[in-house]
């Protein structure tokens, strides 16, 4: 790999990405919230619940690129306004996905961090445009992508002048069908060797089953991830998207009670 800006850790200090009031790359960051913004009540109740349990930031999709054109596609601008109200209620920074370069300018008015989803990882025009903003970017790995391809996409953002990129491993497609994807935990030490960028893990999309999410969160901590992003809904059975992989507030709270102590223990070992 001949990436210019993604210098190895031996050549450059690790990047810490500030997202409003939090810093990804310092300590352990937990981002939580619903897959999609469905209503003001659902979003704000979920935001309050994850805040109470110790989340650092709120995720929520206002735009939802879906495999089926008949599936719920998100509330768009209305969803962004709901997320803004959730931040006003809880103080949690907002992480939301942008799927179209035409939406970037006004999404930046509501979001503290722009997420590039797996389906758009190689949408180079979109990467260039978010690279021109002053918003931190969460770049998810493409479901069929190698690590080198993923890092080259990060280069598109960095090369436009935006240094605030956080990588997100969210599982890749393999021949295994029991889980939604296969979580590549080896990506964590590989990213450490190859780049200065922080890396977080999305176990919800990786496994697709809520019964497995907590264990994968703990595995991510042990492997050295800088954080996790998980799906939480106040009433998962009523979720309009990804209900099978979504935690309820009680499950999230119990997971956090294990994740934080494990991180402190592992940090001491390092």
Buried (B, 14 or more C-beta within 10 A) or exposed (E): EEBEBBEEEEEEEEBBBBBBEBBBBEBBBBBBBBBBBBBBEBBBBBBBBBBEBBBBBBBBBBBBBEEEEEEBBBBBBEBBBBBBBBBEBBEBBBBBBBBBBEBBEEBBEBBBBBBBBBBBBBBEEBBBBBBEBEBBBBBBBBBEBEBEEBBBBBBBBBBBEBBBBBBBBBBBEEEEEEBBBBBBBEBBEBBBEBBBBBBBBBBBBBBBBBEBBBEBBBBBBBBBBBBBBBBBBBBBEEBBBBBEBBBBBEBBBEBBEBBBEBBEEBEEEE
